[in-house]
Amino acid sequence: QQLEKEDKFCVLSFDEMEISCEESYDKNHGKCCGKTTLGNGNKLGNKLLLVLLRSVKNNWKQVIGGHITDGAPAPELFKQFIFDCIEFCKHTGLKIVSLSPDMGNENRSLWKDLGVKIQKTDIRQNNFIYDNNNVFIMPDVCHLIKNLKNSALRNPIKLPKEYCEAEVLPTEYVHCKFVVDLWNNEQRKDSNRDEEHRLLHYLKREDIYPNNFQKINVGAAVRFFSLKTAAAVETAVNCKFLSKNALNIAHFIRLIDEFFLLTSSKLRKTSITQRNKEKKYDFLQKLIGTVKQTEFGLNGWKPLNVGLIMYSLSIIETSELLFCNGLHIKKIWHIL
């Protein structure tokens, strides 16, 4: 009750972590725990589902709920649990403006139950109504960046023809193999040279050839989609180490770096503010139009298309909501 009006806007983040599938005695509560608490209570759980409350304006955060699950709770139970958390926040005087989940199957099933969907046919429902208020779905951007890197290392990305013509790109295809080839060549040729003389000296082997555990490393994805990588590829093209087609991956990396900087910035210049919001919105709208026609790997429309479009839409609409309620500068990093 002591918080000012603009301090009461919050985001709910939720995620699962693996736990040992066993029952143990909790001496603090004087009972055994380990069985599922969301769903069939006779079954041992293997996941811990936690809900974290975060302030939009300030840096505080607090775990407000949790359940032991078997990894696949019934959609209706999952939905009711999230609603219970929103209702709890409402009774404490806080207002939930968005949910920030990852792109897992259970979360996408939850979106479906909430009527949230993004389709290639321009159907864009990125929010649901709770107690006459919009609650926006904002997929976890770190999860998006990781998925994008893993997808790009596996398969080429096909950009829209019109976009490539407008940006004067040599081809429609983005191949990460150019980064991989440059890294491999530097490892062979420069093995006896100082690390800093390599163009990609900051990329580690696990960044290029990750195992299943290393694929979830956010830092690896951020290093890969950095301006340093784009500049390294461009330098390699100028030095005739790579073909001109490699300029596509450099351009794409710059695009993703700008997107990630906007969503994680702690600086006024690169955050969304009242002064620069039109410029930032324009970038996000152009990104939405590009991603809509982009093919990530085979078979066209992917969860990556959905996640990037939904996140961009929700950033714009959440920003406007907060500006209308007195927040003069909204740092996007608070809602991640």
N, C-alpha and C positions, 0 to 999 in steps of 0.2 A: 504493500500500500504506500510505501515511501518513495517508490519510483516515479519519475516524471512520465508524462504521457508517451513521449517518444522512446523511453527506455523499456516500455512494456511489449514492444514488438519482438517476437522470437521465432525461431526455427526449430523444428523437431528433426533430429538426425537419428537414424536407426540402422543397426548393422548386427550381423551375427558373427560369433567366434566359436571355433571348435573347442569342445571340452571332452574330458575322458568319459566314456560311456560306462559309468559305474556309480554305485550308491555309496555314500559316505556319511558319517555322523557329524553333524554340526553342533558342537558343544555350546556355542553361544545361544542357540535357539532350542537346544535340547531335543533335536529330532534328526532323522535321516533325510538326506536330500540327494537328488540325482535323477529322480523320475520327472517326466515332462509335467509342466505346470500349465501348458497351453495345449489342450487336446487330451488325448488318452493318458490319464494319470497313472496307469499301471505299466507304462512303457518307459524304459530308461532313455534319457535324452542324450544327444551328442552335440547340441549347439546351445549357445547362450545368446538370446536376443536381448539387446539393450537399447533403450531409448534415451537420447541425450538432448537436453534443452539448451539452446544457445541464444544469447542476446544478439540482435542485429546491430545495435549501436555500440554496445560495449563488449568487453572481452570475457565476461563470465559465462560459465557453462555448468550444467548440473545433470547427473543421471537421475531420471525421475521414474523409471520403470524397467522391468526386465522379466523374462520368462526363460525357462529351460524348455527346449523344443527338440523334436526329432529331425529338424531340418526342413520339414515340409508341413507346417501347421495349416489347418483348414482355412481357406480364404476368409470365410465369415468370422472365424475366431480372431484371425490376424487383424482384420478390419475393425472389429469391435475393440480390440486392445488399443489400436491407434486412436480410435475415437475416445476411449476412456482417458488416454493421455492428454488429448486435446481438451476434454472436458475438465480434467484436473487443472490444467493451466488456466482455463477460463475462470474457474472458481477462485483462483489466486490472483486474478486481476490481469493476467497476461494474455496477449493475443497472438495466436499462431498464424503467421503469414505464409509459411511454406513447409513442405516436407522434403527432406534431403536423403533419399535412399540410394543404394547402388542399383545396377541394372540386372540384378539376379532374377531368376524365374519367378520366385515367390513375390518379389516386389512388383514385377510386371503384371502378375495375376491380380495383385492388390489394385493396381491402376485400373485394370479392366473392371473390377467390382465398383470402383469409384467413378466410372464413366470417363476416365482419362484416356485419351488416345491421340496419337499423331500418325497420320497416314499420308502416303505420297499424293493422294487425291485432294490435298489441301484441307483435309479434316484435321483441325488443330484444337483439341480440347486439352489444355494443360493445367486445368484446375478443377476442383470440386467445391461444392457449397457446404459449409458447416455453420449452423446457427446464423444463417443469412450473411455469412462472410465468405469471400473467396479464399481458398487455401491452394497455393500453387505447388505443383510438383517440380522439384529442382534436382535432377539426378546428380549424384556425387561426381563432381568434375574430375577428381583424382582417379576414380574408377573409369571414367570415360577416356582419359589420357592413356591409362595403362592398356585398356582394350584397343585403342587406336594404334598404339605402337605394336602390340602383338599381332593385330590384323595386318598392318602394313609390312611387317617383316615376313609374313606368310604369303601374302598375295598382293598384286599391284592394285592401285587405286585409279579409277577412271574418272577424270574430271569432265564437267559439261563442255561440249565443243564451243559454245558461245563464250563461256568464261575464259577458255584457253585463248580464243581469238582476241578477246578484249585485253587480256594480260600479256599478249604476244608470247605465249609459251610454245616451245618447239613441238610438243606432242600432247595428247590428251592423258597419257598414262604417267602415273607417279610410281617409280620403282625405288624401293629402299635398297635394292641390290647395289646401287651406286655407292651408298654409304658403307655397306658391308665390304664391297670390293676395295674401296679406298682404305678402309681400316686394315684389311688383310694385307694389302700391298705395303702399307707402312710398317706392319709388323715384320714382314719379310725383309724389306730393303733397309729399314732403319733400326734393326735390332741392336746395333752397336752404337747408335747415336743417342743423344740426350732426349728424354721424353718430350720436353717442351718444343723440340724441333719438328715434331709430328703435327700435322694439321688436326688430327683427331686424338691427340694424346690424352684427353680427359675422359674418353670413352673406354670402359673396361670390357674385358672379354664377356662378362655376364650381361653387359648391355647389348651386345651383338648376338651372342649365342646363349640366351637365358634358359635355365631349366624351369620346371614347373613352379618351383618356389620363387625363383628370381623374377618370374613374369609379373608378380604382384608388387614389385618394387616401384613405388611412385618416383623416387629419385632418378631411377634409370630412364623412365619415360621423359622426365623433365630435361635430363641431360641430352637425350636424343633429339627432342623437339626444342632445341635452343638456337639462338642466333649464331652461336659458335659453330654449330654443325652446318647451318646454312652457309655461313661465310667460308667454311672449310671446303664444302662442295664447290662453291663458286670459284674459289682460288684454284682448286684442282682442275676445273674446266678451263680457266684462263691459262694454266700451265700445261694444258693438253694431256693431263693425267686421266681425265674422264671426258666422255663425249658431251656435246651440248644438250643432249636429252636429260642429262643429270640436273640441269637447271630447274626441271619440274619439281624434283624432290626438295631442292633448296627453297623454291617459292612456297611449296606446301608447308615446309617446316616454319617459315616466317609467318605464314597465316596462323598456324596452330600456336606458335609462340605468342603472337599478339592476343589471341583468344585466351590463352592461359594467363597471360599477364593481366588482362582485364579482370579475370575472375579471381585472381589471388593477390591483387595489388594492395599495398598498405600506404601508397602515396596518393596525394590529391590529384596529381597530374594524370595518373593512369587509372584512377578510380572513376566511377560514374558520379558526376556532380551536377548541380543545377546548371552550371555554365557549359559543361562539355557534353551533356547528356545526348544532344542531338547527333553529335559526331559519333559517340559510342553506339547509340541506337542504330545509326546508319550502317556502321560496321557489322553489327549483329544481324541486321536484316539482310545485308548482302551475304553474310555467311549462311543464313537460313536458306536463301535462294540457291546458293551453290551446293550446299549439303543435300538439298532435296533431289538434285539431279546427279549427285555423285554416287558411284558404285564402289563400295568397299569389298573387294574380292569378287567372288562369283555370286550369281543368283540375285543381283540387284539390291532391293531394300533390306536393310539390316537394322538390328537394335542400335548400332552406332548412329545411323541416320536419325532414328527416333530420339535418342538421348541428346545429341548435339542440338537438334531443332528445339526440343522441349526445354532444354536448359537455357538457350538463348532467348526464347519467348518469355520464360519465367523471370529471367533477369530483368528484361525490359519492364514487364508488368509489375513485378515486385518493387522495382525502383520507383515507378510512378506512384504506386500506393504509398510508399514511405515518404516520398517528397510531398505528397498531398497531406501528410500527417505531421509535417514539421521537421523532418530530417533533411537538412540542407546538404549534407554530404553523406552518401551511403557507400561505405566501403564493402565491396562484395565479399571480401575474404571472411567477414564475420558470419556469413550464412553458409559457408562450406562445411 
